[in-house]
């Protein structure tokens, strides 16, 4: 009887060993950062890995922060982070996240570009995060690829790299080269990578720990409200905006937009007024002005060329509209974050623009009615 019991105990131990997860080599990750990178974006990628390690009986991920720009790198929020020069070890099978934000459009350190190119050639997976797409593009790794970058910077990147297609989604996964739009989309991307590595169950538990629900798919849109409080836009309005964005340099008039969508002009205007709070023409003007704002910062195009690329027939019309909207001349806005400034500033929010339109409309109505405008 004792021999039988011994065999049963041994069999159970063997079964337990097979059923229990066995430790292996954790996936290694490198965060390559340059000055003024977005620290919050990096945290969105570190935290899911940290929680995955916490939930696992052995480490699943390990990471390091590297830079060619010194041992202390200052992020866009003014905080600094310790970094080390990248070692020349083989990174085959590892993921290298390339981080850049403010100033990324002009960053062109040859050592960095050649290092990225070499790591990709030796088998590392490269991921461009936000304006890290400029560095990865200069390394020649994005030709023929679809790239996700932050929507507010996409026009400038597209102008510099017209052969590379930008997509308005959260991230793009590929076997060798990936991209992430930045901001909080890093959480969604890392949860997907964790699911690919260790299963949907673990990714779901990590999202529970982070109180992050729902997990968005790669193709989820980057924008939803367009200044309309916290509510999503009506589908008709969203479709019309996408259509106008695709015709920035040669704007469609309202009848053309309505015809393309197969709806009446009156119906389209009513939906815009309800969902956004302004007319189709007014919103289209703001789209073109915001497009021009990005080109002024992110490219070396002349103000006249920026005006033309943004759908303005004359430079005077562009200058007048820009100043009326943002209170500044186009030539005053050639740098998004001047070196002497403590922090960057956005020249005007969509919400503020819509509020201004509402006040102007109310003032005109009051004047026409012979009464004083509301305070």
Secondary structure by P-SEA (a helix, b strand, c coil): caaaaaaaaaaaaaaaaaacccccccbbbbbbbcccccaaaaaaaaaaaaaaaaacccccbbbbbbbcccccccccccbbbbbccccccccccbbbbbbccccccccccaaaaaaaaaaaaabbbbbbcccaaaaaaaacccccbbbbccccaaaaaaaacccbbbbcccccccccbbbbccccaaaaaaaaaaaacccaaaaaaaaaaaccccccccccccccccccccccccaaaaaaaaaaaacccccccaaaaaaaacccaaaaaaaaaaaccccaaaaaaaaaaaaaaaaaccccccaaaaaaaaccccaaaaaaaaaaaccccccccccccccccccccccccaaaaaaaaaaaaaaaaaaaacccccc
